[in-house]
Amino acid sequence: MDKTLEFTTKSPRQIKQGDTETMFTFICKSAGSAVDLTQATSITAKIGNVSGYLRSQSITITSLAALNPGWLNLQPMPDLISGLPAGNYQLEIWVTDQAGTSIYPSDEPLGFTITNNIENESGASITTIAFDDFVEAMNKAASTIAKGDKGDKGDKGDKGDKGDKGDTGPQGEPGQTGPQGDKGDTGTVDNAGLTTAPAFVALETQVNNSAVGTNLLTGTSGTLQTYSGSGWGSGNLSSTNISLISGKTYTARMWIQGYDVPTKLVVRVYTASGTQLAYAIGNVIDANSSGYSTVTWTADSNWTSNVITTLSFVSSQSATHSGQYSELKLEKGSVATDWSLNPSEILTQTDYAKIKAAIVALGGSLS
C-alpha cells in the first residue's frame, strides 16, 4: 500500500537554527486514508540530507490524543537540529506496532528547510569536512608552495653621457640592462608534516570516530544476502578484528527474512583456539516472518578479541534452512541507527581519491 507523509495546511515547512518552539504538524496516510497512529508502540522522526541519515527524535503516543486521525506533531529538540548547517533536509516517520514497522512516506522522504538566524548567517556545521572545499584550499596552497623564491633583480645599466651644450651633440648610448637573476629552487613539501597537519588529523578522527552511528563492522551490505545452515546455524556473517571497550554499551542489529524456523542475531567472541569467551543474543524473528533482530549489551574484559556476528537458529536443526539477511551493523551506544558502511570503506572511494590528488598536487604522497 502506498504510504504518504504530508504537512498539514497550517504547518510550517522550515525552521531557523536555534529555534526550539516551532512545531511541524504532519498527516500519515495509507492508500489515501489517514492511519490510526494511537495503536503504535513507538513513533520516531528520522532526518537526513543528501549524504544520508543524521539523527532521530521519538514522538510520544500520548501526544496524539487531541489530534485528528493520522496527525502528529514534531517539535524539534536541540538534540535533533543543533549544529546542523542551513540547508535542505529530508524526514521520515517510522511507526512500529504489533504488525511491524511502517515508514512514511513509502517513496521520497518529505523535505523541510533549516535557515540561518541573524546571529549566525554562515551557520554551524556538524563535524564533517567538506572534501571539495578541502581540495580547493589544498590546491591553492600548492600554487604557492610549489614556487621557488624569486631571483634578485639585475643591476640597472649606467646612463650615457650627455653632450656639450650648444650644437646638439650626438645622443649618448643607453646603458645595458643587467642580467636577470637566477630562478629560485623549486619548493619542497614535508610529506610527514602534511599527513600530521591538523586538517588531516581531524579527518582521520572523524572517520574513526563518527558522531552519528558509525558501523564498527566491515564487509556488511544494505542488500539482501542468502545464508543456509543446519544445526544451530551460527553462520559467520562478519568477522572483524576489533576490541570493544570494557564498561561501554554497544548495539548490534540485522534484518532477517524468509526462514521457516525462528532465527536471531548472536554476537560472539572466541579465542584464537576457538573457545567462546562471551556472547550477546538479539530478539527472535519468528518462522515465516521478517524484522530486525537487535541486541544491546555492555562489554566486559572478554570483549577484546575477534568479534563475530552470527545468524543462529533458536534450536538445533537436522535439516538445512535458508533465508536472507541484510543491514548488519554494530555501533556504540544503546540506540540502533540506520545501516551504513564502515567509514573506512567509504573513504577508499571517491573522497579518498580527492584527498590523495590534493596531496600529490602539493608534491607529497599518500599510499
Protein Blocks (a to p, Z undefined) as FASTA:
>chain_A
ZZdddddfklcfbdcehiakbccdddddeehiacdfklpcbdcdddddfkbcfbdcdddf
klmmmpcehiacddddfklmgopacdddddddddddfkbccdddfbdcddddddddfklm
nopadddddfklmmmmmmmmmmmmmpccdddddddddddddddehjdddddddddddddd
dddddddddfklmmmgmklmmmmmmmmmcfbhpafbghiafbdcddddehjlopafbccd
ddddehiacddddddehiabdcddddddddfkopafbdcddddddehiacdddddddddf
klmcccddddddfbdcfbdcddddehiacdedjbdcdddddfklmmmmmmlmmmmmmmmm
nopacZZ
